């Protein structure tokens, strides 16, 4: 499997520039995937070292043969613990390209895409116990309503949740095609594909606890970054971007901003770019995945 097929890195140069790489520094790629970002970071290292995290065992096929690289088979929510296992307390830069890789979407057996027939899986970590089928077959109506509404921003989330609970009394949800037959009844006319994508996104976020993992990662990233160290995060939907933006700007995910005696914000990170960086039209034409990408760069206050 080629890296090109696995995943085309989005805004590669902007990510590299955002990291402001020290050739002798220590860096972390929290979403190794096809290795596109990692391989570019390695080109800029001399005596430095890069740790690449990925919970998906398929990603290990792409590990570069380099003495400057260590693959960590783990979820990035365990960033601090695994760095400590490798004897690392502080790093110069952290990169996270959130969401799902092109390879995972295009692999029918993983159940991420509405384009293929397959089982309702969607687990990024194949050893996890909760799959999309588990969610659809066991969650109560209120839980389903919340997932579809918040994670998928589905307009008729309550109606869909009721329909799922009613339908599963007759049959178990097991396949993508079987679930799409139900979705078809509730999808707006001529917007079926977008509707399917929203519902599948909601299930994927729940199955992989993506928002909880992101929250854990951001809090730990601040702890392990050196003063002036860089945090570079690319997100693909508004929920993720809002969390990253709030954390960079306010120093916390929820609640009121804290200020010191002089009225200055108390926050561990300083935004490097005032607004999110987006891909140009040329890159979007080459790689459709770049269309929804938002890149935010911050540095740790010294």
C-alpha positions in Angstrom: 0.0 0.0 0.0 1.5 3.3 -1.0 1.5 6.4 1.2 -0.4 8.2 -1.6 -3.2 5.7 -1.4 -3.3 5.7 2.4 -3.6 9.4 2.9 -2.6 12.6 1.1 -1.4 15.0 3.9 -3.4 18.2 4.1 -1.6 21.6 4.3 1.7 19.8 4.7 4.0 22.9 4.3 1.8 25.0 6.6 2.1 22.2 9.3 5.8 22.0 9.0 6.2 25.8 9.1 3.9 25.9 12.2 6.1 23.5 14.1 9.2 25.8 13.6 11.4 22.7 13.7 14.7 22.6 15.6 16.9 20.0 13.9 17.9 18.6 17.3 14.5 18.9 18.9 11.9 16.3 20.0 8.6 16.1 18.1 5.4 14.2 18.2 3.1 13.3 15.3 -0.1 12.2 17.2 -1.9 10.9 14.1 0.8 9.0 12.2 -1.6 7.3 9.7 0.1 7.1 6.3 3.2 8.8 7.6 3.0 11.8 5.3 3.5 14.4 7.9 6.1 12.3 9.8 8.3 11.7 6.8 8.4 15.4 6.1 9.3 16.2 9.7 12.1 13.7 9.6 13.7 15.5 6.6 14.2 18.5 8.9 15.8 16.6 11.8 19.5 16.1 12.4 20.0 14.7 15.9 16.4 15.3 16.8 13.7 12.5 17.3 10.1 12.0 16.3 7.5 9.9 18.0 4.6 8.8 15.9 1.3 7.8 17.6 -1.5 5.7 16.1 -4.0 3.3 17.6 -4.7 1.7 14.2 -2.5 -1.3 13.7 -2.7 -0.8 9.9 -0.7 2.4 10.3 2.4 0.3 11.3 2.8 -0.7 7.7 3.9 2.8 6.9 6.6 3.2 9.5 9.8 4.8 8.0 13.1 3.1 8.5 14.8 5.9 10.4 16.9 5.9 13.6 15.2 9.3 14.4 11.7 7.7 14.5 9.8 5.7 17.1 6.3 4.3 16.5 3.9 4.3 19.5 0.9 2.0 19.1 -1.5 4.0 21.3 -4.3 6.5 21.3 -3.1 10.1 21.6 -5.2 10.5 24.7 -2.3 8.6 26.5 0.3 11.0 25.1 2.0 11.8 28.5 2.1 8.2 29.7 3.7 6.8 26.6 6.3 9.6 26.3 7.3 8.9 29.9 7.7 5.2 29.0 10.2 6.3 26.4 12.0 8.6 28.9 10.6 11.8 27.4 9.3 14.5 29.7 9.2 17.5 27.4 9.0 18.0 23.6 9.6 20.9 21.2 6.5 20.4 19.1 3.3 18.4 18.7 1.3 17.9 15.5 -2.3 16.4 15.3 -4.1 15.9 12.1 -7.5 14.9 13.5 -10.3 12.9 11.9 -10.1 9.9 9.8 -7.5 8.9 7.1 -8.4 8.4 3.5 -7.3 4.8 3.8 -9.7 4.1 6.6 -12.6 5.6 4.7 -11.7 3.6 1.5 -11.4 0.3 3.2 -14.8 -1.3 3.1 -14.2 -3.7 6.0 -13.7 -0.8 8.4 -17.3 0.4 8.0 -16.5 4.1 7.9 -17.9 5.0 4.5 -21.5 5.0 3.3 -20.1 4.2 -0.2 -19.4 0.5 0.5 -21.3 -2.4 1.9 -19.8 -3.7 5.1 -20.4 -4.3 8.8 -21.3 -1.3 11.0 -17.8 -1.2 12.7 -16.1 2.3 12.7 -13.5 1.4 15.4 -10.2 3.1 14.9 -8.8 0.7 17.5 -9.9 -2.7 16.3 -9.6 -4.2 19.9 -12.2 -1.7 21.2 -15.4 -3.3 22.3 -17.9 -0.7 21.1 -18.7 -0.6 17.4 -21.3 1.4 15.4 -23.6 -1.6 15.6 -23.3 -1.6 19.4 -24.4 2.0 19.5 -27.3 1.5 17.2 -28.5 -1.7 18.9 -28.0 -0.9 22.6 -28.1 2.9 23.2 -31.4 4.3 24.4 -33.4 6.9 22.5 -32.1 9.9 24.5 -28.5 8.9 24.0 -29.0 8.4 20.2 -30.8 11.7 20.0 -27.9 13.5 21.6 -25.3 11.7 19.4 -27.1 12.5 16.2 -27.9 16.0 17.2 -24.6 17.1 18.7 -22.0 15.1 16.9 -23.7 14.9 13.5 -25.7 18.2 13.7 -28.6 16.2 12.2 -31.7 18.3 12.0 -34.3 15.5 12.6 -32.1 13.8 15.3 -35.0 13.1 17.6 -37.2 11.5 14.9 -34.2 9.4 13.7 -33.4 8.2 17.2 -37.1 7.1 17.7 -37.0 5.3 14.3 -33.8 3.4 15.2 -35.2 2.2 18.5 -38.5 1.2 16.8 -36.7 -0.6 13.9 -34.3 -2.6 16.1 -37.2 -4.1 17.9 -37.9 -6.0 14.6 -34.3 -6.6 13.5 -30.7 -6.0 14.6 -28.6 -3.4 12.8 -25.5 -5.2 11.4 -24.7 -3.8 7.9 -24.2 -0.4 6.3 -26.7 -1.2 3.6 -29.3 -2.3 6.2 -28.9 1.0 8.2 -29.0 3.1 5.0 -32.4 1.7 4.1 -33.7 3.2 7.3 -31.8 6.5 6.8 -33.2 6.8 3.3 -36.7 7.4 4.8 -35.5 10.4 6.8 -32.9 12.0 4.5 -33.9 15.3 2.8 -34.6 14.9 -0.9 -31.5 15.3 -3.1 -29.3 15.7 0.0 -29.2 12.0 0.9 -25.4 11.7 0.7 -24.8 14.7 3.1 -27.4 13.3 5.5 -25.7 9.8 5.5 -22.3 11.5 6.1 -23.6 13.5 9.1 -25.1 10.4 10.7 -22.0 8.3 10.1 -19.8 11.1 11.5 -21.9 11.1 14.6 -21.5 7.4 15.1 -17.8 7.5 14.4 -17.2 10.2 17.0 -19.2 8.3 19.6 -17.6 4.9 18.8 -14.0 6.3 19.2 -14.8 8.9 21.9 -13.1 11.4 19.7 -14.1 14.5 21.7 -13.1 13.0 25.0 -9.7 11.9 23.5 -9.2 15.4 22.1 -9.8 17.0 25.4 -7.4 14.6 27.2 -4.8 15.2 24.5 -4.9 19.0 24.6 -4.5 19.1 28.4 -1.5 16.8 28.3 0.0 18.6 25.3 0.4 21.7 27.4 2.1 19.7 30.1 4.7 18.0 27.9 5.5 21.0 25.6 8.6 23.0 26.5 8.3 26.8 26.9 8.0 28.3 23.3 7.1 24.7 22.1 4.6 24.6 19.2 1.2 22.9 19.1 -0.2 22.4 15.5 -3.7 21.0 15.2 -5.8 20.4 12.1 -9.5 19.7 12.4 -12.2 18.8 9.9 -15.5 19.6 11.7 -16.7 22.5 13.8 -17.0 20.6 17.1 -13.2 19.8 17.1 -12.2 23.2 15.8 -14.3 24.9 18.5 -12.6 22.9 21.2 -9.1 23.5 19.9 -9.8 27.3 19.4 -11.3 27.7 22.9 -8.4 25.8 24.5 -5.8 27.9 22.7 -7.6 31.2 23.3 -8.9 30.6 26.9 -6.7 27.9 28.3 -9.7 25.7 29.0 -12.4 23.8 27.2 -15.3 25.0 29.3 -16.2 27.7 31.7 -15.1 31.4 32.1 -11.8 32.8 31.1 -9.4 33.3 34.0 -7.5 36.6 34.3 -4.7 37.8 36.5 -4.7 40.9 38.8 -4.0 43.2 35.9 -6.8 41.8 33.7 -4.5 39.7 31.5 -5.7 36.3 30.3 -4.2 33.4 32.2 -3.6 30.8 29.5 -0.7 28.4 28.9 -0.8 28.8 25.1 -0.5 31.8 22.8 -2.1 31.7 19.3 0.6 32.1 16.5 -2.0 32.6 13.9 -5.0 34.9 14.9 -7.4 33.0 12.7 -7.6 29.4 11.5 -5.5 28.7 8.4 -7.4 27.1 5.5 -6.2 25.4 2.3 -6.0 27.3 -1.0 -8.2 26.5 -4.0 -5.3 24.7 -5.7 -4.9 22.2 -2.9 -8.7 21.7 -2.6 -8.8 20.9 -6.3 -6.0 18.3 -5.7 -7.4 16.9 -2.5 -11.1 17.3 -1.6 -10.4 16.4 2.0 -8.7 19.8 2.4 -12.0 21.6 1.8 -13.1 21.4 5.4 -9.7 21.6 7.1 -8.8 24.3 9.7 -5.3 24.6 11.0 -4.5 26.3 14.3 -1.0 26.9 15.6 -0.1 27.9 19.1 3.1 28.2 21.2 3.5 27.5 24.9 4.0 30.6 27.0 7.5 30.7 28.6 
